[in-house]
């Protein structure tokens, strides 16, 4: 009898612990104070080849990534301070393992790494165990996220069998079928007693987002399901379900990806729905900051009034946006000082082959490379870096001109070309199209080599390499 009471008491304690685990994800927290991770690798040996733990995370814009390396002491302990500015996801690299979890600024959390349990699927204890305000959530996130990937919610309509279930559906019927998958998936996650409530919220938010993405892909999916090349027309009101489905209203949605990306995505789908979709109140500072960041990304310096409003509306995020603004200001000043480039022009009324003749006319007497590019073209900019040694070697012996069009925003072009030594032309869209057609090109970068007498030597779609260009410019 005594043993029975002990067993009952044990289960009662387990039940109590389960109930005490984090039931709800908190709103985003903002602070200029860093998030702190205090960690320990259990059983760590001082002679281990693994000497540090590395953390990486996005700082507001997706293009900026910060890395912090935390040395591991002889006792296996490490400490990292992460300047995230708000509740955000970080990636941690340890040994050959990468895990993702969430940190909170101005708060400390602990992380215990159990090396013997890493990669053990049926382990009774977590390999990575967290404490702190969202410790339960992070422990479940690292441990169970692979079992609850977002794709699970639409698994029944994937693959060959899944496609069969979509055959013959109208666009609206397809949408309703996809949306109906959410409720069943949500019931499955709610029934899993291993998980804390906060992680269940997270999984359901990832499921909702996956549903939205799948409805967005209606055309491709239905064309495959019905084996047709005929596109499907989007019915009026197709995205109306977003107003009731509200995929972005849960705080948990902000935990499923980088929060600034989450807000931008919600804004995009709000445009599809024709209305502003609900978002958690703690997303508002990011929404406001994105407005200022967008202005700077469009190469507009913030005015004094805008800076004052930024500091008032989202003070914790103001340092980030002001840094972007200062970087832009420095680019503008550097552009003013550069003397290694020249802006030239041709008559905007020129047409046909007269356009290219006018471009190359001033350069007879030396070989010439004509580079067709755009500010948004990654391969174009990469090739410009590659060719720098050739340009330096042939300085004074060959000419280099760069041609773009209004597809490159004028302001971006003006701030980019000071770093691209040579002569620059900003021709009309019609002239640019004429030039590319003349050299049978539909893409950029495109290059044309011209000899010292003004005769076309060759043309290339895509950069042919330094050796080829150097050979043709030294004939």
N, C-alpha and C positions, 0 to 999 in steps of 0.2 A: 504493500500500500504506500509505504514511504517513497518507493521508487516512482510510483505513478504520480504522486504529487510533485516530485522533482521534475519529471518529464513535462507535466502540465505547466509548471512554473517556467521551465525553459522555453516552451513554445509561446507562453505569454510574453516573455521578455523579447523573443524574436519578433513577435507581432508588434510589440510596442516600438521596437527599433525601426521596423519597416514603416510604421505610421509617422515616426519622427523624422524620417528622411525628407529631404527638401521636396516640398509638394508643388512649388510654383517658382518659375523663373522671375527674378526681380527686374524692374525697369533698368535701362541702361544708366550707368553712373558716369559722370563726367568729372575730370580733374586733371590739373597739370602735374600732379604728383604721380610718380610711377607706380605701376603694379609690381609687386615683389613676389618672386617665387623662391621659397626656401626648400631645397631638395636634398635627398639623401639616396645614394645607391647602396642598398643593403649588401653586406658581404664584400664590399669593395676592397681591393688589394692595391697598395701603393705602387706596385710594379705593373699595374694594368696598362695596356696600350691605350685605353680610352682615358684621355686626360681632361676632357671638357664636355659640356653640354651646350648645344647651340640653339638659340631661339630666333625665329624670324617672323615678321609680321608686317602687314601693310599699314602705312601711315596715311590715312584719309584717301588719297587717290591710288588707284590700282597700279599706277606706274612707279610708285615709290615704295621700296621695300627696305626694311631695317633688319639688321642681324646683330644679335648680342651673343657673345661667347662667354660662358661661365665656367671657370676652371673648377675641376673636382679636387677637393682637398684629400689628404692622405686618409682621412676618416670617412671618405665617401660623400661628404657634404658639399653643396654648391649653393650659390645665391645669385639671382639675376634680377636686375631692375629694368623694367620694360616701360618705355614712355609711349603708351598707347593713346592717352588722352581720354579714352572712354572704354567701356566694356567691349572687349573685342577678342577675336580668335587669334591664337598664335600657334605656330608649328614648332615642335621641339624635336631636335635631332640628337639621338643618343645611340652610340654604337651603330648598328645597321637599321635602327628602328626610327620611324617618324610618327609622332602622334600629334593630334590637334586637340586643343582644349581652349577654354575661355578664361581670360584674366580680367580683373577689375582694378581700375586705377585707384591709388591711395589705399589699397588693401593688400594684406599679405596672405599668401596661401602656402601650404606645405604640399610637397609631392614626394612620395616614397616609391622608389623603383625596386621591384623585386625581380632581379635578373633571372632567377630560376623559373619564373612563371611566364616570362615573355614568350609568346608564341604557343603557349600551352592552351589549346582550345577548351579543354574540360577542367581547367583549374578552378578550384573552389574559392580561391581568393583572387582579387584583381592584381595584375602585374604592375599597374600604375594606380596608386591610391592617393586621393587628394583630401585635404581638409580646407576649411575656409568657408566663406559665405555661400559659395556655390560648389563646395567640395563634392557633395553627393552627385550633383549633375555631371561634373567633370569625370568622376570615377566611372559613372555609367556611360558617358559619351565615348571615352576611350575604349571601354570594355565591350560595349554592345552595339556601337554604331555600325560595325561591319555586318551585323545581323539584320539591321534595320535601314539598309540603304534606301534612298528615295525611290529607286526604280521598282522596289517591291510593290508599290501601290498599283502599278500598271502592268504587273507581270502577266496577268491573265489575257492581255491584248497584245502581247509581244510574241515574236516568233511566228512560225508558219501556222500553228493552230490558232494563235491569237488573231492573226490577220483574217482567218476564215470567219471569225465571229464578227468582223467589221464589214464583210462583203455585203454590198447592197444597201448599206445605211446611207441616209441623207446626211448632209453636213450637220444639221441640228440633232439628228438622232445619234450621230457619232459623238457630238459634244456631250449630250445628256448621258450617254453610256459611260464616257470617261469620268464625268463628274460623279456619277453614282458609285464609282469604285472607292471613293474616299471613305464613306461611312463604314463599309465592311472592314477596310484596313484599319480605321481608327478603333473599331471594336477589338480587333486583334491586339493592338498595342495596349489598350486599356486592360486587357485580360492578363497581361504578363506581370505577375506579382514580384518578379525580381527587380523591377525598375522603379526608381523614384518618380514621383509625379512630374517633376521638372523635366526629366528626360523624355517622358511620354509627351509632354507638350511640344518639345523640340521635334520629336519624330513626326508628330501630326502636322507640324508646320512645314517640315520638309516634304511630306506627302502632298499637302495642299499646293505647294509650289510646283511639284512635279506634275500634278493634275493640270495646272495652268499652262505649263510648258507643252504638255501633250495636246491640249486644245489648240494651242498656237500652231502646232504642226499638222493640223487637220488635212491640208491639201496634200502634202507628201504622203501621209499615212494612208489616206483613202485612195490615192492613185496606185499605191503599191497593193493595197488590199483588193482592189478591183482590176488590177493589171491593165491600167489605162494610161495613156499619155495626155489625156485631156484634163486640164486643170479644173478644180472645183471652185465655184464662185462662193465667196463668203456671204451668207445671208445677212440681211439687215438685223441688227440687234444680237448678233452672234455672241458678243462679249458681255451681253447684259447680265449673264449669270454672276459676273464678278461682284455686282452690287450686293447680292445676297450671300455668295460664297465667301466673300471678304478674306482672301488668302493672306493678306498682309496685316490684319488687325491684331493678331496675337503678338505679345512681346517676344515669344519664342522665335518668331520669324526673324527677328533681328540677330538671333544667335546662330542662324543657319548659314550665314555668309558674312563677309566683311560688312558692317552696318551701313557704310556710305554706299556700297554697291547695292545693298538691300533697299535703301531709300530710292536710289536712282531707278532700280528695277520696278518698284511699286509705282513710281511716277510714270514710267513708260507704259505699264499696263493700264494705268488710269486714263492715259490718252486713248487706248483701245476701247475702254469702256465708256469714254466720253464724260467721265466725271472723276473727281478726286476720290480715290479709295482710302478707306480707313487705315490709319497706322497708329501704333502706340504713341502716347504723348511724349515719351522720352526720345522719340526719333526726331522731334521738332528742331532741336539745335543743329542736327546734321542737315536736315532739309534746308534750314536757313543758311548754314555755312556753304552748302553746295551751290547756292545762288551766287555767292561771292567768288567761290573757287572757279565756277564756270565762266564768270566775267574775266577773270585773270587768264584762264586757259584760252580764251578768245583774244588774248593779248591786249586787254584793256586794263590800264593801271587803275587801281581803286582811288576814288576821290577822297578828300579829307572827310566829307560827310559820310561816305560809305564805310570808311575805316571806323569812324565813331559808332555807326550803327552796328557794324560787325562786333565790335568790342562789347556793345550793350546787349545784343541779341544772343550771342553765343561766345561768352568770354573765354571758356576753356579751349575752344577751337580757334580762337582768333590768332594765337601764335603761329599755327600751321599756315593759315591763309595769308597772313602778313609775310611769312617767309617766302611763299610763292610770289607774292607781290614784289618783294625785294629782289628776288631772282629775275623777274621780268624787267624791273627797273635797271638792273645791272646789264641785262642783254641789250636794252635800248641804248644805254650809254656806250657799250662796247661797239655797237653798230655805228654809232656816230663817229667813233675814233678810227675805225678800220679804213685803210687806204689801199687794200689789196684786191679790190673789186671795182668794177665799173658798171653802171646801169646805162644801157643803150636802148634804142628803139628804132622801129621801122614804121613806115606809113601803114596805118591801120586799114587803109583802103586797098592795099595790095592783095592780089588773088593769084591762085594757081602757082605755076613754077616761079613766078616773079618773087614770091615770098622767100624762097630759099636763096635765090640769086641775090636779093637785097641783104640777106643775113650774112652771106659769106664774102660779099664784095669788098669790105674794108680790110680783109685779111690776106689778100694776095701777096706773095713774096715769102710766106712761111706756111708750113703744113698746119692744118687746123683739125681739131676734134670738136664736133658738134654733139652736145649731150642734151637729149630731150628728157625732162624729169618733172617731178612735182614735189611739193613740200611734204605731202602725206605718203609718199612712196618710199617704203623702207629699203627695198633693194637699190633704189636710186642713191639714197644717202650712204648705204653700205659701200657701193662701188666708188663713191666720191672719196671715201676714206682709203680704199684699196689703191686708188690711182695716185695718191699724193706723192709717193717717191718718184713716179714717172714725171709728174708735173714739175717737181723740184729739179730733176735732172735736165729737163728740156726747157727750163725757164729761159726766155729770150730767144729760143730756137723754134718754138711752136706756139700756136695760139689755142686757147680753150674758151669756147662759148657755151652758155647754158640757156636753154629755151624752155619756158613754161607758159601756162595760160591761166585764166581765171579759175580753173579748178583748184589752183593753189591760192588760198585766201591772200589778198594783197598784203595785209599786215604781217602774216606769217612769212611770206616771201621776203619782205623788206628786212625782217629780223634774222632770217636764215642766211641770206646770201653774203653777208660780210665775212663769213667763215669759209666761203667757197670762192677761192681766188680765180678770177677770170672776168669775162664780160657776160652780162646777164640781160636777157630779153624777156619781156612779158607781152606775148602776142595775144591776139584775139582767139576766142574758141574756134572760129572758122579757120583762121590761119593755122592754128595748131593741128586741127584735124586734117587740113590739106597737106601739111608737112609730113605727118605720120603716114597718110595714104600714099604720098609720093615714094616713101621707102617701104611700102607694103607692110606696115606695122600697125597693130591694133593694141599694143601695150607698151609700157615703159618699164625700165629705161630702154631707150633706143639711141644708138650712137652712129654717127656718120663721120668718116675720115675723108679729108679733102687735101689734095696736094698743094704745093706752093703756087701752082698756076690756076688754082680754082677749080680743078677737075675732081669729081667724086671718085674716090678710090674704092671705098667699101662701106657697107652699113651692117649693123648688128642689132638684133633684138635681144636684150640682156647683155651684161658686160662680158666681153670675150676674154678678158685677162690682161694683165700688164704687159706681158711679152708681146702679144698681138698688137696692142695699141702702140707700144714703143717702136716696134718694127715698122709699122705703117707711117708713123710720124717722123721717121729718120731715113726714109728712102731717098 
